[in-house]
Amino acid sequence: DMKGYDTDSIAQYFRRNLNPAYRRIPFTILEKEFLFPQNRPQGVMQLRDTLPFTTSFYPFARKLYAAEFENAQLFIIRKIAPQAGFALVTTALIAVSFLLVYRNLRYQQKLMVQKDNFISNVTHELKTPVASVGVALEAIKNFDVLQDRQKTMEYLDHAGLELNRLGMLTDKVLRTSVHDLGEEIKQQQTEV
């Protein structure tokens, strides 16, 4: 007999059929009066309500019933806390990884700028003595300086100084690269 049902018996039935994980949440059964249409279709008729954390209203025994859960926010927060924590940790790891990659990229860019500056400086320093030697040899060859022994010696001395300068620059570059290579070898020593 449908008249024997009240909100307490419906609440007991609802609690028995509720998922065990949700049985700890306190709830109340809401009841609404409703006039059913004469020619309603078969099946369950659900009406939505705007109450938060409330199930749909279901018709039963000429009334509408719904379950309203209390303190559902706390239950939901507890349920999603592990996933939210994992998401925060993952986001933090991604942010740290991004910062490390960005820092390495900036470091690589600085190294590229230093390398380009080094190459342009070395190129300039090496071209200057070569050009000076070329000018001295051209002067000896084209201006008939061979007849003037003093001028010839002056140009040859100038060419010799520039060649010595070129040799010193080359030695400096080689010593620097050998020193850097030596440091790298010292840092990567392994016992054989």
Steps between C-alpha positions, in 0.01 A plus 500: 500500500659829389333699774716324759821661372636810667827692469669286771430170325605648166822627665576150636436344160716766331785448751494121448527542123756778515860431403693408821748784443218755523309353798698709748366825358193614692197574283136589533211402280315792341133457419290701254138483408440444134192448287579234244360546154232248402676375187860489617743266321624184670836508679666726755431870485787714623471866585813705563527737793744787547603389849871416522591135570146379450398204290225529243146484626339161435127437511387243755160452663353819349784718629849600384802396704866600486803455723687809614855429622645706784872592525552369151768763429730351766441148366575614144815682610620185681427289194685725255788597733739221382440579134528874562822447696641283222402765244674771705816292538499419128446866413787599730728241338407626154566859609840407647587306184398794286714736708801268475461468124456878469812561713704257291372662182604845625842361596541346153405833340763681710760243396406549134541878534839454669609255231394741223684786672810283540495396135458857377780626729739220401418549134570872527823445694624237255409695187689813612852343498423307181390822328809687629733227369315503168539879471872482584563228242298686237701817568827310459380344178323795330691808605849381411611520862759229443738768367474687834644256753389707803136515382508127418626418851238731652217320315646156580534594870138620502388174335707299751343685797151437365581132443629476859179665621299252293696211653440631855126536436483147362692367801265682741194349333655154503608530865151612598335207320756252645441647848122463460545146369731422793237623748238287328727197514570560871127514571431175316773280638424130526715220632611253230 
